[in-house]
Amino acid sequence: MLWALALGPAMASGAPSSSPSPILAALLFSSLVLPPAQAIVVYTDREVHGAVGSRVTLHCSFWSSEWVSDDISFTWRYQPEGGRDAISIFHYAKGQPYIDEVGTFKERIQWVGDPRWKDGSIVIHNLDYSDNGTFTCDVKNPPDIVGKTSQVTLYVFEKVPTRYGVVLGAVIGGVIGVVLLLLLLFYLIRYGWLRRQAAMQRRLSAMEKGKLHKAAKDSTKRGRQTPVLYAMLDHSRSTKAASEKKSKGLGESRKDKK
């Protein structure tokens, strides 16, 4: 589009084409290269709960494409439950917090934010049923001042009810804990069983080695006893033959004497 604006007069006058003007070239470069300005983004809780007489923290943080400026400001507004108009109850600017001296919050608000950490939170003390309503946080970080505010709804109870999310989280955590405990018991039992099996295997191996060693020892002993037996048999045979021969000699001598 910018190129067309730059070349338009030259083409209309029939003059030969030439380079666009420096101003239009700079505009074209900035539109193509430089990123567009981004709006500031503010974050708060969707809702908070508090008990009568207690305190509650209204958190407010932001994101900005600019560095945190010395001129940063935070503004909190309050719209009562069922009301139409919102009133300013707190303002932070030039490094100083200012509590508006109008309404019921003038002596119950405490600044706990820190602009260096992009935090604009406040604390409301001594809650009452009349504090139910919507609180709006607005942040300006010059030159980044364009952006939407963020709202948080406060509910004050006599006793803070247990949230469904907390109950669900507790149930899920309990189930996960039970599962982990069962897995731990399973692995402990399996480890003990494997350990017993390994011990039994070692005992069986030792017994088999002992039997083999005993069998080898017995066979060696029998091997050693065989020559002795053979020698004893030979000796008994020779003794028997000698005695028979001697008996035979004695019988013949007796016959000769007769």
C-alpha positions as CSV (number, residue, x, y, z in Angstrom):
1,M,0.0,0.0,0.0
2,L,2.8,2.4,0.9
3,W,4.7,1.5,-2.2
4,A,1.6,2.3,-4.3
5,L,1.3,5.7,-2.5
6,A,5.0,6.4,-3.2
7,L,4.9,5.4,-6.9
8,G,1.4,6.8,-7.6
9,P,2.4,10.4,-8.5
10,A,5.2,9.3,-10.8
11,M,3.0,6.9,-12.7
12,A,0.2,9.4,-13.0
13,S,2.4,12.1,-14.5
14,G,3.8,9.7,-17.0
15,A,7.3,10.2,-15.7
16,P,9.8,7.4,-15.7
17,S,9.7,5.2,-12.6
18,S,12.0,6.3,-9.8
19,S,12.7,5.3,-6.2
20,P,10.0,6.2,-3.6
21,S,10.4,9.1,-1.3
22,P,12.6,8.6,1.9
23,I,9.6,9.3,4.2
24,L,7.4,6.7,2.7
25,A,10.3,4.3,2.6
26,A,10.8,4.8,6.4
27,L,7.1,4.3,7.0
28,L,7.2,1.1,5.0
29,F,10.3,-0.2,6.9
30,S,8.7,0.5,10.3
31,S,5.4,-1.2,9.3
32,L,7.2,-4.3,8.1
33,V,10.1,-4.6,10.6
34,L,9.0,-3.0,13.9
35,P,6.5,-5.0,15.9
36,P,3.1,-3.5,16.7
37,A,2.4,-2.1,20.2
38,Q,0.9,-4.7,22.5
39,A,-1.7,-3.9,25.1
40,I,-0.9,-4.5,28.8
41,V,-2.5,-7.6,30.3
42,V,-3.8,-7.7,33.9
43,Y,-4.4,-10.9,35.9
44,T,-6.4,-11.6,39.0
45,D,-8.2,-14.5,40.6
46,R,-11.7,-15.2,39.4
47,E,-13.0,-15.4,42.9
48,V,-11.8,-15.5,46.5
49,H,-13.5,-16.7,49.7
50,G,-13.1,-15.3,53.2
51,A,-14.6,-15.7,56.6
52,V,-16.1,-13.0,58.7
53,G,-13.5,-11.2,60.7
54,S,-10.6,-12.7,58.8
55,R,-8.5,-11.2,56.0
56,V,-8.1,-12.0,52.4
57,T,-5.5,-11.1,49.7
58,L,-6.6,-9.8,46.4
59,H,-3.8,-10.7,44.0
60,C,-3.1,-8.6,40.9
61,S,-0.3,-9.0,38.4
62,F,0.3,-7.9,34.9
63,W,2.3,-8.4,31.7
64,S,3.7,-5.6,29.7
65,S,6.0,-5.4,26.7
66,E,7.7,-2.4,28.3
67,W,10.1,-2.3,31.3
68,V,8.5,-1.4,34.6
69,S,8.3,2.3,34.6
70,D,8.8,4.7,37.5
71,D,5.4,6.1,36.6
72,I,3.6,2.8,37.0
73,S,0.3,2.9,38.7
74,F,-2.2,0.5,40.2
75,T,-5.9,1.3,40.9
76,W,-8.4,-0.9,42.7
77,R,-12.1,-0.2,42.4
78,Y,-15.0,-1.9,44.3
79,Q,-18.5,-2.5,43.1
80,P,-20.8,-3.8,45.9
81,E,-22.9,-7.0,45.3
82,G,-26.0,-5.9,43.5
83,G,-24.7,-2.4,43.0
84,R,-24.2,-0.5,39.7
85,D,-21.5,2.0,40.4
86,A,-17.8,1.2,41.2
87,I,-15.8,3.4,43.6
88,S,-12.1,3.8,43.9
89,I,-10.7,2.3,47.1
90,F,-6.9,2.2,46.5
91,H,-4.4,3.9,44.3
92,Y,-0.6,3.4,43.9
93,A,1.5,6.0,42.0
94,K,5.0,7.5,42.1
95,G,6.1,4.7,44.5
96,Q,3.5,5.6,47.1
97,P,0.2,3.9,48.1
98,Y,-2.9,6.0,48.6
99,I,-6.0,4.7,50.4
100,D,-9.2,6.5,49.5
101,E,-10.8,7.9,52.5
102,V,-14.3,7.0,51.2
103,G,-16.3,3.9,52.0
104,T,-15.7,1.1,54.5
105,F,-12.3,0.0,53.4
106,K,-10.4,3.2,54.3
107,E,-8.9,1.6,57.5
108,R,-8.8,-2.0,56.4
109,I,-6.7,-2.0,53.2
110,Q,-3.0,-2.9,53.2
111,W,-0.6,-2.6,50.3
112,V,1.5,-5.8,49.8
113,G,2.4,-5.5,46.1
114,D,5.8,-4.8,44.6
115,P,6.0,-3.1,41.2
116,R,9.4,-4.6,40.5
117,W,7.8,-8.0,40.5
118,K,4.8,-6.7,38.6
119,D,2.6,-7.3,41.6
120,G,-0.2,-5.0,42.7
121,S,-1.8,-7.0,45.4
122,I,-3.7,-5.7,48.4
123,V,-5.0,-7.2,51.6
124,I,-8.4,-6.5,53.1
125,H,-8.7,-7.0,56.9
126,N,-11.6,-7.7,59.2
127,L,-14.0,-9.0,56.5
128,D,-17.7,-8.4,56.8
129,Y,-20.7,-9.6,54.8
130,S,-21.1,-6.1,53.3
131,D,-17.7,-6.6,51.6
132,N,-19.2,-9.0,49.1
133,G,-18.8,-7.7,45.6
134,T,-16.4,-7.3,42.6
135,F,-13.0,-5.7,42.9
136,T,-11.3,-4.4,39.7
137,C,-7.5,-4.0,39.3
138,D,-6.3,-1.5,36.7
139,V,-2.6,-1.1,35.8
140,K,-0.8,1.6,33.8
141,N,2.9,1.2,32.8
142,P,3.7,4.2,30.6
143,P,4.1,4.2,27.7
144,D,2.1,0.9,27.9
145,I,-1.3,2.2,29.1
146,V,-3.7,0.5,26.8
147,G,-5.3,-2.7,28.1
148,K,-8.2,-4.3,29.8
149,T,-8.7,-4.4,33.6
150,S,-9.2,-7.7,35.5
151,Q,-11.9,-8.4,38.1
152,V,-12.1,-10.7,41.1
153,T,-15.3,-11.5,43.1
154,L,-15.2,-11.7,46.9
155,Y,-17.5,-13.9,48.8
156,V,-17.6,-13.6,52.6
157,F,-19.0,-16.4,54.7
158,E,-19.5,-17.1,58.4
159,K,-17.2,-20.2,57.8
160,V,-15.3,-20.6,54.5
161,P,-16.8,-23.6,52.7
162,T,-14.6,-26.4,51.4
163,R,-14.2,-25.9,47.7
164,Y,-15.1,-28.6,45.3
165,G,-11.7,-28.4,43.7
166,V,-10.0,-28.9,47.1
167,V,-12.1,-31.9,47.8
168,L,-11.5,-33.4,44.3
169,G,-7.8,-32.7,44.7
170,A,-7.7,-34.5,48.1
171,V,-9.6,-37.5,46.7
172,I,-7.3,-37.7,43.7
173,G,-4.2,-37.3,46.0
174,G,-5.6,-40.1,48.3
175,V,-6.1,-42.5,45.4
176,I,-2.7,-41.8,44.0
177,G,-1.2,-42.3,47.5
178,V,-3.0,-45.7,47.9
179,V,-1.8,-46.8,44.5
180,L,1.7,-45.9,45.3
181,L,1.5,-47.7,48.6
182,L,0.2,-50.8,46.9
183,L,3.0,-50.7,44.3
184,L,5.5,-50.3,47.1
185,L,4.1,-53.3,48.9
186,F,4.1,-55.3,45.7
187,Y,7.7,-54.5,45.0
188,L,8.8,-55.3,48.6
189,I,7.0,-58.6,48.5
190,R,8.4,-59.5,45.1
191,Y,11.9,-58.4,46.3
192,G,11.6,-60.7,49.4
193,W,10.4,-63.6,47.2
194,L,13.2,-63.2,44.7
195,R,15.7,-63.0,47.6
196,R,14.4,-66.2,49.1
197,Q,14.5,-67.9,45.7
198,A,18.1,-66.8,45.2
199,A,19.0,-68.1,48.7
200,M,17.3,-71.5,48.0
201,Q,19.1,-71.7,44.7
202,R,22.4,-71.1,46.3
203,R,21.7,-73.8,48.9
204,L,20.7,-76.3,46.3
205,S,23.8,-75.5,44.3
206,A,25.9,-75.9,47.4
207,M,24.2,-79.3,48.2
208,E,24.8,-80.5,44.7
209,K,28.4,-79.5,44.8
210,G,28.7,-81.3,48.1
211,K,27.2,-84.4,46.7
212,L,29.5,-84.3,43.7
213,H,32.5,-83.8,45.9
214,K,31.5,-86.7,48.2
215,A,30.9,-89.0,45.2
216,A,34.3,-88.1,43.8
217,K,35.9,-88.7,47.1
218,D,34.2,-92.1,47.5
219,S,35.2,-93.1,44.0
220,T,38.8,-92.1,44.8
221,K,38.6,-94.1,48.0
222,R,37.3,-97.1,46.2
223,G,40.0,-96.8,43.6
224,R,42.6,-96.8,46.3
225,Q,41.0,-99.8,48.1
226,T,40.9,-102.1,44.9
227,P,44.7,-102.8,44.7
228,V,44.7,-103.6,48.4
229,L,41.8,-106.1,47.9
230,Y,43.6,-107.6,45.0
231,A,46.8,-108.0,47.0
232,M,44.9,-109.6,49.9
233,L,43.3,-112.0,47.5
234,D,46.6,-112.9,46.0
235,H,48.1,-113.4,49.4
236,S,45.3,-115.6,50.6
237,R,45.5,-117.6,47.4
238,S,49.3,-118.1,47.8
239,T,48.9,-119.0,51.4
240,K,46.2,-121.6,50.5
241,A,48.4,-123.1,47.8
242,A,51.3,-123.3,50.2
243,S,49.3,-125.0,52.9
244,E,47.8,-127.4,50.3
245,K,51.3,-128.2,49.1
246,K,52.6,-128.7,52.6
247,S,49.7,-131.0,53.4
248,K,50.3,-133.0,50.3
249,G,54.0,-133.3,51.2
250,L,53.2,-134.6,54.7
251,G,50.9,-137.2,53.3
252,E,53.4,-138.6,50.9
253,S,56.1,-138.8,53.6
254,R,53.7,-140.8,55.8
255,K,53.1,-143.2,53.0
256,D,56.8,-143.7,52.5
257,K,57.3,-144.6,56.2
258,K,54.8,-147.3,56.1
